[in-house]
Amino acid sequence: MDLVEALHASETRFRAAFTDAGIGMALVDAEDRIIEANPALAEMLGHSVPDLIRRHIHDLLEVEEEARRVYLELLRGERDRIRLEKRLKHRGGHAVWTNVTISLIRDADGRPQYTLAMVEDVSEARRLGDRLHYQAVHDPLTMLPNRSLFFDRLAGAFAEADQRIGLCYLDLDGFAAINDTLGHHVGDDLLVAVAERLEQRFAARGHLVARMGGDEFAVLVPRSAGPEELTALAEEVVSLLSAPYDLAGQRVVATASVGVVERPVPGTTPTDLVRDADATLSWAKSDGRARWAFYDPDRIANQTTRQLLATTMLPALERGEFLVEYQPLVSLQGEPGADAALTGVEALVRWQHPEFGKLSPDRFIGIAEETGAIVPLGRWVLETACAEGRAWLDRFPGSELFVSVNLAARQFWDSDVVADVAEILGSTRFPARLLQLELTESAVMGPAGRPLEALHALAAMGVRIAIDDFGTGYSNLAYLSRLPVHVLKLDGSFLEGFQEGATEATAAVAGPARYARRQAADEQIVLALVQLAHALGLTVTAEGVESALQADRLRAAGCDTAQGWHFGRAMAPEAILALLTPDQ
């Protein structure tokens, strides 16, 4: 009797706990039909308790293959308990996200008999998680997909290996100025308006529109039909975003620049695609803004090479990869046709690159000036040239061969040029009177200050100052007369029409009469510049002389010295030494 009462009491407690439980509970038979259900489960699913009795569990949930597999293991007694996250069906039609724990109930002999399901409603937590996930992958201002979601979708697009893919990467021109002049609230309104235009126009076509950060946006075409589709899309973007915006009672005009990349998925990566699109966007902005540019592999290769040269230049200088060659400078005094006497040389730096071979200055000097590497490189060239000049002078004391070395404007601002020159002249024992320093017009004819003071100090040391490529910059002779300048080097462009015969193709294109006027004009310009320079006490060197006829006409015009391929290309120091050695 005590055992029966104990069993009854236990069953009563179980039913009370089952009925009053705060979570949903159901007893399920071996045929997957509900035997018992509590009010919490019925309320969770929008049913009454009687509605659930004898209902098959498949009416309330969709069972995936993996979940079905482990449930069958439970029914066979191979498991005692399983936990699943399941989406149940509410009577009203919406989904109820739940955590379900299913426990096996065995009979007295240990054989599986029923299963007990305990169901916890986690819909609110799931909705919160969904909101947090949405916020994590969407831009809070424009509500567009953000950079994270963009790269996730981009990776998905790359999973289709047989497709082509296209990307328009864009930003607004002058966005910072709009923020500064109209305020950040107007800038934000502009970004929202841009996002709306892009999404309304392109999202419906199956393209992904994303905000990448700041004023940068992307339009991804996962299944591109080819380059023509992307260039048409880019043209559409430029036109779409150039229409005026009405923002906070103000009419704002903004434009966009677009970088376009389109290619097959095989052979590229998401990183390559975005990197190339970003680089192409930079080309569009540098080419004038409010336009699009299509990816050019040759141009990107050139940029990559420039970056490589920029980062390896200083280590290359330390490794001794640079060398100096010397181009002859000859006197034009004497009779026409006479041999020109060697009076000096111009030092020209070369980079013996281990991968690209011998590089001329036009390949790396601009990069050196941008990065500041021109300062140590320029000092090394000056020291090397002065040391070589001293060696020639020791070998041929009567030669008085001067050495001309180029200086960049940045060397005046980022280093003490005067101290460097004085130190190098002292250490190499090279006479100051035989050193000529060449500067461009822009370097010496800009604002007064440190460069001007340095020029006067250098001239006081006895160093000659030459203006290189004269005639391509300010060409202000009045200003020049107040500078300590000794030599003008006429740019080679003045000699293009300074000869006959070699330019028949040019004459054919321009017409004989027009070309004849060009020749006469060039000669008159050179003659006038020479006369003005002489009146100021300056000597004149002509660059780019390529023929005997040019040399004779320059001599007739009164030009003092010249250089160019007609007299000799840049050569190693040993070759200059051979020119100084008397014939045996």
C-alpha positions in Angstrom: 0.0 0.0 0.0 2.8 2.4 0.7 4.4 1.7 -2.7 1.1 2.4 -4.5 0.7 5.6 -2.6 4.3 6.6 -3.3 3.8 5.9 -7.1 0.6 7.9 -7.0 2.2 10.8 -5.2 5.1 10.7 -7.7 2.8 10.7 -10.7 0.8 13.6 -9.1 3.9 15.7 -8.7 5.0 14.9 -12.3 1.7 15.9 -13.7 1.7 19.1 -11.6 5.2 20.0 -12.8 4.3 19.0 -16.4 1.1 21.1 -16.4 2.4 24.2 -14.5 5.9 24.3 -16.2 7.0 27.6 -17.6 8.4 26.0 -20.7 6.6 23.9 -23.3 6.5 20.1 -22.7 5.2 17.2 -24.7 5.2 13.4 -24.4 5.6 11.7 -27.8 5.1 8.1 -28.6 7.1 5.8 -30.9 5.0 6.9 -33.9 6.0 10.5 -33.4 2.5 11.5 -32.2 1.9 13.7 -29.1 0.4 11.9 -26.2 0.4 14.7 -23.7 1.1 18.5 -24.0 1.2 21.2 -21.4 -0.5 24.6 -21.6 2.8 26.4 -22.1 3.5 24.5 -25.3 -0.1 25.0 -26.5 0.1 28.8 -25.9 3.6 29.0 -27.5 2.1 27.5 -30.7 -1.3 29.2 -30.7 -3.2 26.0 -30.0 -5.2 24.5 -27.2 -4.0 21.4 -25.4 -6.6 19.2 -26.9 -5.6 20.4 -30.4 -2.1 19.1 -29.9 -3.1 15.6 -28.7 -2.5 12.9 -31.3 -1.0 15.5 -33.7 2.1 14.3 -35.6 5.2 16.3 -34.7 5.8 16.8 -38.5 2.8 19.1 -38.4 4.6 21.4 -36.1 8.1 21.4 -37.4 10.3 20.6 -40.4 12.8 17.8 -39.7 16.1 18.1 -41.5 18.0 15.0 -42.4 20.7 15.3 -39.8 18.1 16.0 -37.0 16.1 13.0 -38.1 19.2 10.8 -38.0 20.1 11.7 -34.4 16.4 11.4 -33.4 16.2 7.9 -34.7 19.3 7.0 -32.7 17.4 8.3 -29.6 14.4 6.1 -30.5 16.6 3.1 -30.9 18.0 3.7 -27.4 21.5 4.6 -28.7 21.2 8.0 -27.0 19.4 9.2 -23.9 19.1 12.9 -24.8 19.5 15.3 -27.7 19.4 19.1 -28.0 18.3 20.9 -31.1 17.5 24.4 -32.3 14.2 24.1 -34.2 11.8 26.5 -35.9 8.2 25.4 -35.0 5.1 26.4 -36.8 2.7 28.8 -35.0 -1.0 28.4 -35.8 -1.0 32.0 -37.0 1.5 31.2 -39.7 4.7 32.7 -38.3 7.8 30.8 -37.0 8.6 30.2 -33.4 12.3 29.7 -32.8 13.0 27.2 -29.9 15.6 25.2 -28.1 14.3 21.7 -27.8 15.7 19.0 -25.4 14.3 15.5 -26.1 14.9 12.8 -23.5 14.2 9.1 -23.9 11.8 7.4 -21.4 12.3 3.6 -21.2 10.0 0.9 -19.8 10.7 -1.3 -16.9 12.9 -3.5 -19.0 14.9 -0.6 -20.4 13.4 -0.6 -23.8 12.6 2.8 -25.4 8.9 3.7 -24.9 8.3 7.4 -25.1 10.2 10.7 -25.6 9.8 13.8 -23.5 10.3 17.1 -25.3 11.0 20.3 -23.4 10.7 23.4 -25.6 12.0 26.8 -24.8 10.9 29.8 -26.8 14.0 31.8 -27.9 12.3 33.8 -30.6 12.9 37.2 -29.0 16.6 36.3 -28.4 16.7 35.1 -32.0 15.2 38.4 -33.3 17.6 40.3 -31.2 20.5 38.3 -32.6 19.1 38.9 -36.1 19.0 42.6 -35.4 22.5 42.6 -34.1 23.7 40.7 -37.1 21.9 43.1 -39.5 23.5 46.0 -37.7 26.9 44.3 -37.9 26.7 44.0 -41.7 24.8 47.1 -42.6 25.9 50.8 -42.6 23.9 52.6 -39.9 23.6 55.8 -41.9 22.5 54.6 -45.3 21.3 51.1 -44.3 23.3 49.7 -47.3 25.3 46.5 -46.9 28.6 47.5 -45.3 32.2 46.4 -46.2 31.9 43.2 -44.2 28.8 42.0 -46.0 30.2 43.2 -49.3 33.2 40.9 -48.9 31.0 38.1 -47.8 28.9 38.4 -50.9 32.0 38.8 -53.0 33.4 35.6 -51.7 30.1 33.9 -52.6 30.2 35.3 -56.1 33.7 33.8 -56.5 32.4 30.4 -55.6 30.8 30.2 -59.0 34.1 29.5 -60.9 32.7 29.6 -64.4 31.3 33.2 -64.1 32.6 36.6 -65.0 32.4 39.3 -62.3 32.4 43.1 -62.4 32.9 45.9 -59.9 32.3 49.6 -60.0 34.2 51.3 -57.1 33.3 54.9 -56.6 33.6 57.9 -54.4 32.3 61.5 -54.4 34.5 64.3 -55.7 35.2 67.0 -53.2 33.2 65.4 -50.4 35.4 66.9 -47.7 34.8 70.4 -49.0 31.1 69.8 -48.8 31.5 68.7 -45.2 33.7 71.7 -44.4 31.5 74.4 -46.1 28.0 73.1 -45.5 28.4 71.1 -42.4 28.5 67.4 -41.6 24.8 67.1 -41.3 24.5 68.1 -45.0 27.3 65.7 -45.8 25.4 62.8 -44.1 22.2 63.8 -46.0 24.2 63.7 -49.2 25.5 60.2 -48.5 22.0 59.0 -47.7 20.7 60.5 -51.0 23.5 58.9 -53.0 22.8 55.5 -51.4 19.1 55.8 -52.3 19.8 56.6 -55.9 22.3 53.8 -56.3 20.0 51.2 -54.5 16.9 52.2 -56.4 18.6 52.1 -59.8 20.9 49.0 -59.4 19.7 46.7 -56.6 16.6 45.6 -58.6 18.9 44.3 -61.3 20.5 41.9 -58.9 23.6 44.0 -58.3 24.9 44.5 -54.7 25.2 48.1 -53.7 27.3 48.6 -50.6 28.9 51.5 -48.7 32.5 50.7 -48.2 33.2 53.6 -45.8 33.4 57.4 -45.8 32.1 58.5 -49.2 33.1 55.3 -51.0 30.5 53.0 -52.5 30.6 49.8 -54.6 28.3 48.2 -57.1 29.0 44.5 -57.5 27.8 42.6 -60.6 28.1 38.9 -59.6 27.3 37.6 -63.1 28.7 40.1 -65.5 27.9 39.9 -69.2 31.2 41.5 -70.2 33.2 44.7 -70.1 30.5 46.6 -72.1 28.0 46.1 -69.3 30.3 47.4 -66.7 31.4 50.5 -68.7 27.7 51.3 -69.4 27.0 50.9 -65.7 29.8 53.2 -64.8 28.6 55.8 -67.3 25.2 55.5 -65.7 26.6 56.0 -62.2 28.4 59.2 -63.2 25.3 60.6 -64.8 23.0 59.5 -62.0 25.0 61.0 -59.2 25.8 64.3 -61.0 22.1 65.5 -60.9 21.7 68.2 -58.2 20.5 67.2 -54.7 18.0 69.1 -52.5 19.3 68.7 -49.0 18.1 70.5 -45.9 16.7 73.3 -48.0 19.9 73.6 -50.0 20.7 72.7 -53.6 23.9 70.7 -53.6 25.8 69.6 -56.7 28.2 66.6 -56.3 29.9 64.4 -58.8 31.4 60.9 -58.6 34.5 59.2 -60.0 34.3 55.5 -60.8 36.9 52.7 -61.1 35.8 49.8 -63.2 37.1 46.2 -63.2 35.5 43.3 -65.2 37.1 39.9 -65.6 36.5 36.1 -65.4 36.5 34.7 -61.9 39.3 32.1 -62.7 42.7 33.7 -62.4 41.8 36.4 -59.9 40.8 36.8 -56.3 38.4 39.0 -54.3 41.5 40.9 -53.0 42.8 41.4 -56.5 39.4 42.7 -57.8 39.0 45.3 -55.0 42.6 46.4 -55.1 42.5 46.9 -58.9 39.2 48.7 -58.7 40.5 51.1 -56.0 43.6 51.8 -58.1 41.4 52.4 -61.2 39.3 54.8 -59.1 42.5 56.8 -58.4 43.2 57.0 -62.1 39.7 58.4 -62.7 40.2 61.1 -60.1 43.7 62.0 -61.3 42.4 62.2 -64.9 39.9 64.9 -64.0 37.2 63.6 -61.8 33.5 63.2 -62.6 34.4 60.3 -64.9 35.1 56.6 -65.0 38.2 54.7 -65.8 38.6 51.0 -66.9 41.3 48.8 -65.4 44.5 48.8 -67.4 46.9 46.0 -66.5 49.8 47.9 -68.0 49.1 51.0 -65.9 48.7 49.0 -62.8 52.0 47.2 -63.5 53.7 50.6 -63.8 52.2 51.7 -60.5 53.4 48.4 -58.9 56.8 49.0 -60.3 56.9 52.5 -59.0 56.0 51.3 -55.6 58.6 48.6 -55.7 61.3 51.1 -56.7 60.2 53.6 -54.0 60.5 51.0 -51.2 63.8 49.5 -52.4 65.6 52.6 -53.4 67.5 53.4 -50.2 68.5 49.7 -49.6 69.7 49.7 -53.2 71.9 52.7 -52.5 73.4 50.9 -49.5 74.0 47.8 -51.6 75.8 49.8 -54.3 73.3 49.3 -57.1 73.7 52.8 -58.4 76.4 54.1 -60.8 77.3 57.4 -62.4 77.8 57.8 -66.2 79.1 61.0 -67.8 77.9 62.8 -71.0 80.5 65.0 -72.7 80.0 68.8 -72.8 82.0 70.3 -75.7 82.9 73.8 -76.7 81.3 75.3 -79.8 84.0 77.9 -80.3 86.0 77.6 -83.5 85.2 77.1 -87.2 82.2 75.1 -88.5 83.0 71.4 -89.0 86.0 71.6 -86.6 86.4 68.9 -83.9 84.6 70.1 -80.7 86.9 70.3 -77.7 85.8 68.4 -74.5 85.4 71.0 -71.7 83.2 69.2 -69.2 80.9 66.3 -68.4 77.4 66.0 -66.9 77.1 63.3 -64.2 74.0 61.2 -64.8 73.0 58.5 -62.3 71.9 55.1 -63.3 70.3 52.3 -61.3 71.6 48.8 -62.1 68.5 47.1 -60.9 68.8 43.3 -60.3 65.3 42.7 -61.9 64.8 45.5 -64.4 68.3 46.0 -65.6 69.9 49.5 -66.0 67.4 52.2 -65.3 67.8 55.8 -66.6 67.0 58.7 -64.3 63.6 59.3 -65.8 62.5 56.0 -64.3 63.3 56.8 -60.7 64.4 60.4 -60.0 60.7 61.6 -59.8 60.1 58.8 -57.3 63.2 59.7 -55.3 62.0 63.3 -55.1 58.5 62.2 -53.9 59.9 60.0 -51.2 62.8 62.1 -50.1 65.3 59.5 -51.2 66.7 62.2 -53.5 68.6 63.7 -50.6 71.0 60.7 -49.8 71.0 59.7 -53.5 71.9 63.2 -54.6 74.7 63.5 -52.0 76.1 60.2 -53.2 76.1 61.3 -56.8 77.8 64.5 -56.0 80.5 62.8 -54.0 81.0 60.2 -56.7 81.3 62.8 -59.4 83.7 65.0 -57.5 85.9 62.0 -56.7 86.0 61.0 -60.4 86.7 64.6 -61.4 89.6 64.6 -59.0 91.0 61.4 -60.5 90.8 62.9 -64.0 92.5 66.1 -62.8 95.3 64.1 -61.1 95.9 62.2 -64.3 95.7 65.2 -66.6 96.4 68.4 -64.6 96.0 70.7 -67.5 92.6 69.4 -68.6 90.5 71.6 -66.3 87.5 69.4 -67.1 84.5 70.6 -65.1 81.9 68.3 -63.7 78.2 69.2 -63.8 75.9 67.6 -61.2 72.1 68.0 -61.0 70.5 69.1 -57.7 66.8 68.7 -56.9 64.8 71.4 -55.1 64.1 69.1 -52.2 67.8 68.9 -51.5 67.7 72.6 -50.6 64.8 72.2 -48.2 65.6 68.7 -46.6 69.3 69.0 -46.2 72.1 71.6 -45.8 73.3 71.6 -49.4 76.0 74.2 -48.7 77.6 72.2 -45.9 77.3 69.0 -48.0 79.1 70.6 -51.0 81.8 72.1 -48.8 82.4 68.8 -47.1 82.6 66.8 -50.3 84.9 69.3 -52.0 87.1 69.1 -49.0 87.2 65.3 -48.8 87.7 64.7 -52.5 90.1 67.7 -53.0 88.1 68.7 -56.1 88.4 72.4 -57.0 85.2 74.4 -56.5 85.8 76.2 -59.8 85.4 72.9 -61.7 82.1 72.0 -60.1 78.9 73.1 -61.8 75.5 72.5 -60.1 72.4 72.3 -62.3 69.0 73.2 -61.1 65.6 73.6 -62.9 64.0 77.0 -63.3 61.2 76.0 -60.9 63.8 75.2 -58.2 65.5 78.6 -58.2 62.7 81.0 -59.4 60.1 80.2 -56.8 59.7 82.0 -53.5 62.8 83.5 -51.9 64.3 81.9 -48.8 66.5 79.0 -48.2 67.2 78.0 -51.8 68.2 81.6 -52.7 70.5 81.9 -49.7 72.1 78.6 -50.5 72.7 79.6 -54.1 74.6 82.8 -53.0 76.6 80.7 -50.6 77.6 78.2 -53.2 78.5 80.9 -55.7 80.7 82.5 -53.1 82.5 79.2 -52.7 83.4 79.4 -56.4 80.9 76.8 -57.6 79.2 77.5 -60.9 75.4 77.5 -61.1 73.5 76.4 -64.2 69.8 76.6 -65.0 68.7 73.3 -66.6 66.0 72.9 -69.3 65.8 76.7 -69.6 62.8 77.8 -71.6 60.4 75.2 -70.2 59.5 77.0 -67.0 59.3 80.6 -65.8 61.9 81.9 -68.3 62.1 85.2 -66.3 65.4 86.7 -67.4 64.8 89.8 -65.3 64.5 87.7 -62.1 67.4 85.6 -63.3 69.7 88.6 -63.5 69.4 88.9 -59.7 70.5 85.3 -59.1 74.1 84.0 -58.9 73.7 82.0 -62.1 76.5 81.4 -64.6 75.1 79.1 -67.2 71.8 78.6 -69.1 71.1 75.2 -70.5 68.7 75.5 -73.4 66.1 72.7 -73.5 66.4 70.3 -76.4 62.9 71.1 -77.6 64.2 74.3 -79.2 66.3 72.2 -81.6 63.4 70.1 -83.0 63.1 72.3 -86.1 66.7 73.4 -86.1 67.9 71.2 -88.9 67.0 70.0 -92.3 66.5 66.5 -93.7 66.1 64.6 -90.5 62.6 65.9 -90.0 61.0 65.3 -93.4 58.1 63.3 -91.7 57.4 66.3 -89.5 57.4 68.6 -92.5 55.1 66.3 -94.4 52.6 66.3 -91.6 52.8 70.1 -90.8 53.1 71.2 -94.4 56.3 72.7 -96.0 55.4 76.3 -95.4 54.4 75.9 -91.9 57.4 73.8 -91.1 59.7 76.4 -92.6 58.2 79.0 -90.3 58.8 76.7 -87.4 62.5 76.3 -88.3 62.9 80.1 -88.7 61.1 80.7 -85.4 63.3 78.2 -83.5 66.4 79.7 -84.8 65.3 83.2 -83.9 64.3 82.1 -80.4 67.7 80.5 -79.8 69.5 83.5 -81.2 67.5 85.8 -78.9 68.1 83.7 -75.8 71.8 83.5 -76.5 72.1 87.3 -77.0 70.1 88.0 -73.8 72.1 85.5 -71.8 75.4 87.0 -73.0 74.1 90.5 -72.2 73.6 89.2 -68.6 77.1 87.8 -68.5 75.9 84.2 -68.8 77.2 81.4 -71.0 74.8 79.1 -72.9 74.8 75.3 -73.3 72.6 73.6 -75.8 71.1 70.2 -74.9 70.0 67.5 -77.2 72.3 68.1 -80.2 71.9 65.2 -82.6 73.6 66.3 -85.8 76.5 68.3 -87.2 74.1 70.7 -88.9 72.5 71.5 -85.5 76.0 72.0 -84.0 77.0 74.4 -86.8 73.8 76.4 -86.5 74.2 76.7 -82.7 77.8 77.7 -83.2 76.7 80.4 -85.6 74.1 81.6 -83.1 76.8 82.1 -80.6 76.0 79.2 -78.3 79.1 78.5 -76.1 78.9 74.8 -75.3 76.7 71.8 -76.2 75.9 68.2 -75.4 73.9 65.5 -77.1 74.2 62.2 -78.9 76.1 63.9 -81.7 79.0 64.5 -79.4 78.6 61.3 -77.3 76.1 59.5 -75.1 76.6 59.1 -71.3 79.5 56.8 -70.7 81.5 55.1 -68.0 84.3 57.0 -66.3 86.9 54.9 -68.2 85.5 56.1 -71.5 85.9 59.8 -70.5 89.5 59.0 -69.4 90.1 57.6 -72.9 88.8 60.9 -74.4 91.3 62.8 -72.3 94.2 60.5 -73.3 96.3 61.9 -76.2 96.4 59.8 -79.3 99.5 57.6 -79.3 
